[in-house]
Amino acid sequence: MKILKPLALLFVLFLYATPSLAVTFFYRADDRPFEEILASDPAGFNSWGVNDDLVRHVEGEILGEPEPESSAFIATTSDFDQAVAIAQIGIVATDSHAPRMPFYIYAIRPTDNFYSVELSFRHFQQQTGNPVFGELLEDYGEQREYAAYRHIPIVQIRQVMTYEYNSEMRRYVRTRTISNNAYVEAETEPNHGPYPHFNLPDPAGYSMSEHNCVINFNNSSSVLSFVSRSLAKNDDYQSAIIKWRRCHIMLETTSIISMMLF
């Protein structure tokens, strides 16, 4: 008995000392219901193309405007609240007077084809000394984006949460949560390194000129088109709003300077 008690105590201590291998889930906002994601070929989320320029993906340049829809990445975030906010911002930006359509938040088990945008940009900046990567971090770092390369299989989608607009409460509320019967439990993690390839950002392309600003973002239909596609497909949805805001600040500043000079 004297021997068994210490052994039992050691066993209990071992159980409490064993680290938990809980899976961390990432989130994706989308306006497509689960049935559409399930019907995709292959089932799950698929990128639009094979262009793995991470900078252009994050800025939305290879997501339909101004360049063809060719991004090799699918945007997700490690921050649930960011996913909900991104979806709502996109819907309001599309048309503040239109009926508020439902949106969906997908909980996803990440694997090693998920790359941290923040970690990647910091690595790119260290490798090149290019300050543009720092500017990109200031603009997009809060989104906590993890860019999934090419495909997120249906077996990695754990559940989908439906959000609908409540006119009495004047806000979106979660109305339903559906578990994915095809989900496979596994102890997986995102890639802990930066994305292995990078292209140097074009300073002229990143520092938006007043001319491009007026053409691309001072037109409500242009913003409507861009954000609509972003919500329907694979995009960093909030980038359109950030750029739009930056554009209007630029235009307002230019207007004030013109008034002072003339």
C-alpha positions as CSV (number, residue, x, y, z in Angstrom):
1,M,0.0,0.0,0.0
2,K,2.8,2.4,0.8
3,I,4.3,1.7,-2.6
4,L,1.0,2.0,-4.5
5,K,0.1,5.4,-3.1
6,P,3.2,7.2,-4.4
7,L,2.7,5.5,-7.8
8,A,-0.9,6.6,-7.9
9,L,0.2,10.1,-7.0
10,L,2.8,10.2,-9.8
11,F,0.2,9.0,-12.2
12,V,-2.2,11.8,-11.3
13,L,0.6,14.4,-11.6
14,F,1.5,12.9,-15.0
15,L,-2.0,13.4,-16.2
16,Y,-2.1,17.1,-15.1
17,A,1.4,17.7,-16.5
18,T,0.7,16.4,-20.0
19,P,0.2,19.4,-22.3
20,S,-3.1,19.8,-24.1
21,L,-3.0,19.3,-27.8
22,A,-6.1,21.4,-28.5
23,V,-6.5,22.5,-32.2
24,T,-6.5,26.2,-32.9
25,F,-9.2,27.2,-35.4
26,F,-9.1,29.9,-38.0
27,Y,-12.1,31.7,-39.4
28,R,-13.3,32.8,-42.8
29,A,-16.1,35.2,-43.6
30,D,-18.1,34.4,-46.8
31,D,-21.5,35.2,-48.2
32,R,-21.8,31.7,-49.6
33,P,-23.8,29.1,-47.6
34,F,-22.3,25.8,-46.7
35,E,-24.2,24.0,-49.5
36,E,-22.2,26.0,-52.1
37,I,-18.9,25.3,-50.4
38,L,-19.7,21.6,-50.3
39,A,-20.7,21.6,-54.0
40,S,-17.3,23.2,-55.0
41,D,-14.9,21.1,-57.1
42,P,-13.1,19.9,-55.1
43,A,-15.3,20.4,-52.1
44,G,-14.1,23.2,-49.8
45,F,-12.5,26.6,-50.5
46,N,-10.5,27.0,-53.7
47,S,-8.2,29.8,-54.8
48,W,-9.0,31.7,-58.0
49,G,-5.7,31.0,-59.6
50,V,-2.0,30.3,-59.1
51,N,-0.5,33.8,-58.6
52,D,1.3,33.6,-55.2
53,D,2.3,37.3,-55.0
54,L,1.3,37.7,-51.3
55,V,1.5,41.5,-51.4
56,R,-0.9,41.7,-54.4
57,H,-3.2,39.2,-52.7
58,V,-3.4,41.3,-49.5
59,E,-3.9,44.5,-51.4
60,G,-6.7,42.9,-53.5
61,E,-5.0,43.6,-56.8
62,I,-5.2,40.1,-58.1
63,L,-8.8,39.6,-56.8
64,G,-10.7,41.1,-59.8
65,E,-9.6,44.8,-59.7
66,P,-7.5,46.0,-61.4
67,E,-6.0,42.7,-62.4
68,P,-7.7,39.4,-63.3
69,E,-8.8,37.1,-60.5
70,S,-5.7,35.0,-60.1
71,S,-4.7,34.8,-56.4
72,A,-3.3,31.5,-55.2
73,F,-4.4,32.3,-51.7
74,I,-7.6,32.0,-49.6
75,A,-8.0,34.6,-46.8
76,T,-8.6,33.4,-43.3
77,T,-8.0,35.0,-39.9
78,S,-7.0,33.8,-36.5
79,D,-9.3,36.4,-34.9
80,F,-13.0,35.5,-34.8
81,D,-14.1,39.1,-34.1
82,Q,-12.1,40.3,-37.1
83,A,-13.9,37.8,-39.3
84,V,-17.3,39.0,-38.2
85,A,-16.2,42.7,-38.6
86,I,-14.8,42.1,-42.0
87,A,-18.1,40.5,-43.2
88,Q,-20.2,43.4,-41.8
89,I,-17.9,46.1,-43.3
90,G,-18.1,44.5,-46.7
91,I,-21.9,44.3,-46.6
92,V,-22.3,47.9,-45.5
93,A,-19.7,49.1,-48.0
94,T,-21.6,47.3,-50.8
95,D,-24.8,49.4,-50.3
96,S,-25.8,50.8,-47.0
97,H,-29.5,51.1,-48.2
98,A,-29.8,47.6,-49.6
99,P,-31.4,44.7,-47.6
100,R,-28.8,43.2,-45.3
101,M,-28.0,39.8,-46.6
102,P,-26.8,37.0,-44.3
103,F,-23.2,36.1,-44.1
104,Y,-21.3,33.0,-42.8
105,I,-18.3,32.5,-40.6
106,Y,-16.5,29.2,-41.2
107,A,-14.4,27.6,-38.5
108,I,-11.4,25.9,-40.1
109,R,-8.7,23.6,-38.9
110,P,-5.4,25.0,-40.3
111,T,-2.6,22.9,-41.8
112,D,0.9,23.7,-43.0
113,N,-0.3,25.5,-46.2
114,F,-1.7,28.4,-44.0
115,Y,0.9,31.2,-43.8
116,S,0.8,34.2,-41.4
117,V,0.7,37.4,-43.5
118,E,2.2,39.4,-40.6
119,L,5.1,36.9,-40.1
120,S,5.7,36.8,-43.8
121,F,5.8,40.6,-44.3
122,R,8.2,41.0,-41.3
123,H,10.5,38.3,-42.8
124,F,10.3,40.0,-46.2
125,Q,11.2,43.3,-44.7
126,Q,14.2,41.8,-42.8
127,Q,15.4,40.1,-46.0
128,T,15.1,43.2,-48.3
129,G,15.1,46.3,-46.0
130,N,12.1,47.5,-48.1
131,P,10.0,49.9,-45.9
132,V,6.9,49.1,-48.0
133,F,6.5,45.8,-46.1
134,G,6.3,47.9,-42.9
135,E,3.6,50.1,-44.4
136,L,1.7,47.0,-45.4
137,L,1.9,45.7,-41.8
138,E,0.5,49.0,-40.5
139,D,-2.4,48.8,-42.9
140,Y,-3.3,45.1,-42.7
141,G,-1.6,43.7,-39.6
142,E,-4.7,44.0,-37.4
143,Q,-6.6,41.6,-39.6
144,R,-4.4,38.7,-38.3
145,E,-4.7,37.1,-41.7
146,Y,-3.4,33.6,-42.5
147,A,-3.3,33.0,-46.3
148,A,-4.1,29.4,-47.2
149,Y,-2.4,28.3,-50.4
150,R,-4.6,27.0,-53.1
151,H,-7.2,24.8,-51.3
152,I,-9.0,24.3,-47.9
153,P,-10.5,20.8,-48.1
154,I,-14.0,20.2,-46.8
155,V,-12.7,17.9,-44.1
156,Q,-10.9,20.9,-42.4
157,I,-14.2,22.9,-42.1
158,R,-15.5,22.2,-38.6
159,Q,-18.6,24.3,-38.6
160,V,-20.4,27.2,-40.2
161,M,-22.1,30.0,-38.3
162,T,-25.0,31.9,-39.9
163,Y,-25.4,35.6,-39.2
164,E,-28.6,37.5,-40.1
165,Y,-29.5,41.1,-39.7
166,N,-32.0,41.8,-36.9
167,S,-33.9,44.9,-37.8
168,E,-35.2,45.4,-34.3
169,M,-31.8,45.2,-32.7
170,R,-30.3,46.9,-35.7
171,R,-27.3,44.6,-35.8
172,Y,-26.3,41.2,-37.1
173,V,-26.9,38.2,-34.7
174,R,-25.8,34.6,-35.0
175,T,-28.9,32.6,-35.8
176,R,-27.6,29.1,-36.5
177,T,-24.5,27.0,-36.2
178,I,-24.1,23.9,-38.4
179,S,-21.5,21.2,-37.7
180,N,-19.9,19.7,-40.8
181,N,-20.4,15.9,-40.8
182,A,-17.4,15.5,-43.1
183,Y,-15.0,17.2,-40.7
184,V,-12.0,15.1,-39.7
185,E,-10.5,15.6,-36.2
186,A,-6.7,15.9,-36.4
187,E,-3.9,17.6,-34.6
188,T,-2.7,20.0,-37.2
189,E,-1.2,23.5,-37.1
190,P,-0.5,26.4,-39.5
191,N,2.9,26.8,-41.0
192,H,5.2,28.4,-38.5
193,G,7.5,30.0,-41.1
194,P,7.0,32.8,-43.6
195,Y,5.7,32.1,-47.1
196,P,8.8,31.0,-48.9
197,H,8.5,33.2,-52.0
198,F,8.1,36.9,-52.3
199,N,8.1,39.6,-54.9
200,L,9.3,43.1,-54.2
201,P,6.3,45.5,-54.0
202,D,6.2,48.2,-56.7
203,P,6.3,51.5,-54.7
204,A,4.4,53.2,-57.5
205,G,1.7,50.6,-57.3
206,Y,1.5,50.7,-53.5
207,S,1.7,54.5,-53.1
208,M,-1.6,55.1,-54.9
209,S,-1.5,58.2,-57.1
210,E,-4.3,60.7,-57.0
211,H,-5.2,59.7,-60.6
212,N,-5.6,56.0,-59.8
213,C,-7.3,56.9,-56.6
214,V,-10.0,58.8,-58.4
215,I,-10.5,56.2,-61.1
216,N,-10.6,53.2,-58.8
217,F,-12.0,54.3,-55.5
218,N,-13.9,57.6,-55.8
219,N,-16.7,55.9,-57.7
220,S,-19.3,54.2,-55.6
221,S,-20.0,51.6,-58.3
222,S,-16.3,50.7,-58.4
223,V,-16.3,50.1,-54.6
224,L,-19.6,48.2,-54.9
225,S,-18.2,45.9,-57.6
226,F,-14.9,45.3,-55.8
227,V,-16.3,44.5,-52.4
228,S,-19.2,42.4,-53.9
229,R,-16.6,40.2,-55.6
230,S,-14.5,40.1,-52.4
231,L,-17.4,38.8,-50.3
232,A,-18.4,36.2,-52.9
233,K,-14.9,34.9,-53.5
234,N,-11.5,34.7,-51.8
235,D,-10.4,38.1,-50.6
236,D,-9.0,40.2,-47.8
237,Y,-12.3,42.0,-47.6
238,Q,-11.3,44.8,-45.4
239,S,-8.6,46.0,-47.8
240,A,-11.1,47.7,-50.0
241,I,-12.4,49.8,-47.2
242,I,-8.9,50.7,-46.0
243,K,-7.8,51.7,-49.5
244,W,-11.1,53.7,-50.0
245,R,-10.5,55.6,-46.7
246,R,-6.9,56.2,-47.6
247,C,-8.0,57.5,-51.0
248,H,-10.5,60.0,-49.6
249,I,-7.9,61.3,-47.1
250,M,-5.6,61.8,-50.1
251,L,-8.2,63.6,-52.1
252,E,-9.3,65.8,-49.2
253,T,-5.7,66.8,-48.5
254,T,-5.1,67.6,-52.1
255,S,-8.2,69.7,-52.2
256,I,-7.1,71.7,-49.1
257,I,-3.7,72.3,-50.5
258,S,-5.2,73.5,-53.8
259,M,-7.5,75.9,-52.0
260,M,-4.5,77.3,-50.0
261,L,-2.4,77.8,-53.2
262,F,-5.1,79.2,-55.4
